[in-house]
Amino acid sequence: MNKLESAFRHHHPASRLLTRTARWFIPEIHSSLECPAVRATLSVPMAKFHILVADPISQTGIDLLQAEPSFEVVVNLGLKKESDFCEAAKDANAIVVRSGVKVTAKVMEAAPNLKVIGRAGVGVDNIDVPAASKRGVVVMNTPGGNTISTAEHAFALMTSLARKIPQAHANVASGKFDRKTFQGTELNKKTLAVLGMGRIGAEFAKRAQAFGMRVVAMTPTSAPTAPRCSRWSWPTIWMTP
């Protein structure tokens, strides 16, 4: 009992009340464990939580799910037909998708044990959210999952256009090397306008500031999200110093 008490205190180091409760509760636990019915119940293995991965996701994510002993992860791709999806989802407690398949009301109906639908991405257009709400199924997405990647990709496209990289590449690929023709433009001290200073816009602005650009942003939100931005005028516009 002392070991259990110590463990209880370890998990709740700030609560004297919980420690006192443990002192009363632990003997009750010991008493209950003497009951054959309780022992039989505790010996029954817990049912595994079935997770259906219906769209390609990173193997790292799959490995994390498979590392949990209580999870049974099934990867079943190419479920374009609703009937195939219904058959694959019949035992699922959770479904993980991207945008390749549609989780319809019929799919949810075919999965009576479904508890959660995870969307690896931002939009949930391919999920029947009202049907999920009626069935008590939680729909969750990952809005910040690709923010950095998108901002970096967009910034790479802007720099490549400023430096005429596509044209220069085509010129070199054709066997020429007219480097004077493709000098491009410096980003330093140029003004960048960002329409919509959300997560991606803010990350894009950070990178522009690192290149010495002056950032002007317009967004419907009530506060600037880009660093070192100050309110300028209405409609909601911010600009860097």
N, C-alpha and C positions, 0 to 999 in steps of 0.2 A: 504494500500500500504506500510506503514511503517513496518508492521509485515513481509510482503513478502520480503521487502528489507533487514530487519534484518536477516531473515532466509537465504537469498542468501549470505549475508556476513558471516554468521556462517559456511556455507558449503565451502566458499572460502575465508578464513581469510587473505590470503596473496596477493590477487589480487585486486588492485584498479580499473584496467580496467574492470574486471568483475562486480564490484560494480556499475561503471558508466553505463555499458551496462544494468544492471538490472534496473537502474533508467529510462532508455529509454524504456526497454522491458516490464516492469510490467504494465504500463498504456495500452500498446497494448494488453496485456493479458486480462485486465479488459474489454477493448472494445470488444475483440473477444468473451468473455463469454456472452455478451448481444445478440449475434446472435443466433436465435432459432436452426439453423442447427448444430452449434457447441455444444449447450446444448444437443441436441438429440444424437449427436455422443458420448459425454462424459457420457451419461446415459446408453449407451450400455455396458453390462458387457464384460470384456476381456475374450477371449477364453482361457481355461486352457491348460497348456503344458502337454501332455500325455507322461508318462514314463512307458515303459514296462520292468519289471525285469524278465528276462527269465532264470536266474540261481540262486541257493541259495546264498544269501549274508547275512552279519550280520544284525540282526534286528535293530541294532543301526543305520546303514546306511539307512534302509528303513524308520525308524522313522524320521530321519533328512529330507528326501525327502518329507514325508507326512506332516511335520510341515510347509512346504511352501504352503500358500493358493493358489498360482497360479499353483501348480503342481497337477496332477491327476495320482497317482501311482497305477499300476496294476501289481500284482505278478502272473505270469503264468509260472509254472515250468513244466518240462517234455515235452518240445516242440522238440522232437527228429525228428519228421517228418517235412520235409520242408513245406509241405502243411499246417500243423497245425501252424507252425511258421508264415507263410505268412498271415494266417487268423488273428492271434493274433496281428500282427504288423501293420495292415492296417491303424490304427489311431494314431500310435506312432510317437511322435516327437523325442523321445530318447529311446534307447535300452541299457539296462545294462546286461552284460553277464560275465561269468567266462570262463570255458573251456568246459562246458557240451553241449553246442549247437553251431551250425555253422550259422553265419550271412552271407548268400550267396548273390550273385547279385540278385537272384530271390526274396529273402526276402526284399531286399532294394527296388526293383521294386514294390513290393506289398505295400510299405509304402511311398507314395508320399510326405508326410509331414516330413519325417525323416531328422533330422538335425545333430544328434550326436550319436555315439555308444561308450559306456563306457565299458572298459574291466577291471574288478576287478582283476588285476594281471599284470604280466609282458608281456607274449607273446600274440601276436595277430594273431597266425596261424589259428585260427578258424573264422577269419573275412576276407572277401574279400576286402582287402585294396584298390587295384586298382579300383574295382567297386565303392567303397565308394568315392574315389577321383574324379572319373568321374561325380558322382552325387552331388559333393560338400558337402558330409557328412563327418564331422570331426570324426576321430577315435582317442580316447585317452585311455591310460592305466595308471596303478598305479605302476610304477616300484619299488617304495620304500615302498609299503604297507606292504610287508611281510619280509622286510630285517632283522629286529630285531628278529622276530620269527624264521626265517630260521637259522640265526647265532646261536641263543640260542639252537635250536634243535640239530644242528650239534655239538656244543660244548658239549652238554649233552651226545651225543653218544660217543664222544672222551673220556670224563672223565669216562664214564661207561665201556668202553673197557680198559682204563688204569687201572682201579680198579677192572676189571673182574666181574662187577656187574651181567651180564647175567648168567655167570657160577655159581656165588654164589647164585643167586636167584633160579636157577634150583636145586642146591644142597640142599638148605633149603626146597624147595617145595617137594623134595623127602623124607624129614624126617631126613636129615642129617644136621650137622653143622661143617664142616671142615674149620674153618675160617683161619687156617694157610696156607691152600692151595691157598687161594684167597687174598693174601696180596696186590697184584697189584704193580703199579709203580707210584712214585710221578711225577707230571708234573713240579714242581718247578725246574728251571735251565735246563730243557730239551729244545731242539731246535725244533721249528715248522716251516715247509716249507709250504707256501701258494702260490699256482700257480694260479694267477689271482687275483690281489688286487683291486677288484671292491667294490661295496657297501657291499655285504655280506662278502667278504674276509676281508675287513677293520674292520667290526664289530667283526668278528671272531678273528682277530689279537688283538683287544682291550681286549677281554676277556682272551686271552692267556697271554698277558702282565700282566694283573691283577693277574694271577696265577704264575707269576714269570718266564714265559717262554721266551726264546730268539726267536724272529720271523725273519725268512728269507723269503722275498717275491719276486716273479718274476711276472712281468706284462708287457703287451705291451703298457701301457699308458705312458705319458710323465712326470708324476709327481706322487710321492707316496701319497696314500690316508690314510695310517695308521698313527696314531700319533707317533711322536718321531722317525720316520724312516729316515735314511740318505742314499743317493745313494752310492752304493758300487762299482759295476763294470758293464760292458756290457756283455751280454744282460741285459736289464733293471732289475736290482736286487737291492732290498733294504734290509737292516737288521737293527734291533734295537740295541742300544748300549749294 
